[in-house]
Amino acid sequence: MMKLRLLALSVSSAVLLAACSGGTPFVSGEAPEVPAIDAPLTVPPLSSFAQTAPRKLSGQYTRASWSDLPGWEQAQVDNLWLTLLNNCRGLMRPISGSLTIPARATPQAWQPVCKAVAESGQPARSNDTVFVKNFLETHLQPWKVSGANGSSNTVTGYYEPVVRGSLSQGGVYQWPMYAPPADLLTIDLGSVYPELAGKRIRGKLVDNKVVPYDTREQINASANKPPVIAWLDDPVEAFFLQIQGSGRVLLDNGETLRLAYADHNGRPYTSIGKWLADKGELPISQASMQNIKAWAKANPDRVHEMLNANQAMVFFRPEKVTDEAVGPKGAYGIPLIAQRSVAVDPTFVPLGSPLFLSTTRPGSAAPLKTVVFAQDTGAAIKGAARTDFFWGSGPEAGNMAGKMKQQGEVWILWPKQAGAPSAR
């Protein structure tokens, strides 16, 4: 969800990315359906994978045993097999070798394991504790992940907001969520300068020159606005949807539409919490979602001023929601699953890696010991054991995500026959 969200930020340092009125209707046809998550898994032969150069990982990886994992015996397996099958779908894709995408787990290492998943005969949505745990213990080896400062690191949470909206502007529905504009350019700097591999800039062409793309304020003032997918009823709700990078819209026609992250304008983010504090409107410690919404309602004539303090704009694509178990797609390009998917720093943990996460539940000392999968990234997710836990969709998921800031440890669960974790 970029995560493909762009940032993993606390509310007090968040940015408000809602838009103003205007924009042409979105006319690219019906929203596509996400393929069935429990469809049969196809595993190509090992010989079909290209031999691309290894990617360097920055962590230290110490071989461990399953008995070293705190709470492994008590760990639950709800949706674990489904997530493993879904994860194999991502692992078994062809390797591009491109340095512009995050490091991913080496597919050759995983081919035998994913082949065993496909041939297991186990139903995709199986929650057979004995079978699932035995499969993992038989095929995978735990490796403790650590960095220069040790292995313990912060575990935060994120979620998919559920908001109200309409396909047409009118009444309370005044806050447009845009599709990518036709003139937005994305330039891969690494294709010209190898030392800038993975770096991209966004802009547009003006008089045969590439210039930075318009700011949020400029986009909304333009006579040629991007297409509008949906109109929301609240600017602060729009902000949280943009921060999370995806959201479900309960439309006034009774349907549900997912807004999935598509792109952004490349402009820097400005903290709306800090803006309110600098203006003497709210103490930075009180810049919660509820307080920001209350301020916006009390100051309707200043909402645009607040929004325009931030230059950034996120663009979306529509998707149909056909399966409640299926979340938005993460940076790994496969759908996230609530409480099984996490965002990581792929320089330490390659995408597609299953992990054992040892932490505590949000705002408490109650243990949270579980198997999760590295399927997303985030600009603020940096460090060896740094993880961002996907709680799912809706208000309760948002409540859990909003108060999660725990310490945690991570073990990569890697194929036994493949040695230490590696990336391509």
C-alpha positions, 0 to 999 in steps of 0.5 A: 500500500506504499507502504506502498504508503509513503510514510509511517508517521505518528499522528502528531507529525503527520501530513494532511494531503486532502485536495480541494474541489475540481477535477475531471471524472475518472473515465478509464472503465470499471475498477479492476478486481484483485485476482483471487488470493486462494487461486491455485499456486503455479511454481515454475521450474528452477531452471527458468529463473534468471541468474541475476547478481546478488544484492548486498544485505546490511544485517547480521544473520545468526543461525537459530533454532525453533526453540529459540523463538519466544512464544513459538509454541503458543503462536496462532496460525489463523490465515498463516497458510493463506499468507504463505501461499500468497507470498509464494505467488510473489516469490515465484515471479521472474527476477528483473535484476533492477536496482530501482526496486527493493531487494527481494528474497532470492526466488531460487532459494524458495522454489523448492519450498513453494513447490512443496506448498503447491503440492501439499494438498492443503486448502488455501485457507487452512488453519490446521495448527499441527500441519502448518507449524510442522511444515514451517519447521520441516522446510525453514530455518530461523536466522536472528536479524541484527544490525550494528546496534543490536537486534531490538528495534521499534515496531509500529502499526498501520492500517487501511482506513474506511471512509465515506464518499461518492463517485460524483461531487455534491453535498458533503462530498467535496474532497477529490481523490485523484488518479495520476495526471497524464503529464506526470513523469517518473525518471529513473536516475540509476538508468543513467548514473549507476551510483544513483541506482534506486533513485527516481524523480518526478516532474513534467515537461515544460518547454522541452525541460523537465521541471518539478511536478506541481504542488498540491496547491498548484494542482488544485488551482490548475485548469487541467486537474487530474481525473477524480476517482471519488469524492470524500466527505471529510478532509481529515479522513482524506489525510489519513487515507493518503498517509496510509497509502490506500483505503476503502471508500463506502460509496453512497450507492452502497458499493465499496471501492478501494483506492490503491496507491498509484503514484505521487507528485514527488514534492516534500511532505510538511507536518500538519501537526507542526503547522498547527503548533507553529500557528499556535492552534494546537500543542504538538502533543495534542495534534491527534486525528480527533483534534485536527478534525475538531480544529477543521470543523471549527475553522472551515475558512482556514482548512485550505490554508492548512492543506496548502501548507503541505506540497505533497499529493498522492494519486490512486487507482480504483480496485473492487473489494471482493474478499474481506481477507484481501488488503491493499497491495504492498510494495511487493506487489501482492495483497496484504493480509491483516496481522500477517503482513509487515513493512520492513527495511529491505536493505536488512530484510528482503521482501518476500521473507517470512519472519517470526516477530516477537513484540508486545501488543499496542500500548501494553506488555501483553505478548505478540509473538507471531509469524509475519511476512515482509511484503511492504516498505515505508520511508520511515521504516529503517533498521535491522528489526524495524517493522510496521505491522499491518492491522487490517481495515477500519476503525479498530485496526486504526485504533490498534495501529495508532497506539502501537510503538513497541520494541521487538525482535525479528528472525527471518525464516529461510529455506533450510537448504539455502544457507543464510538469507540472500537477496536479488 
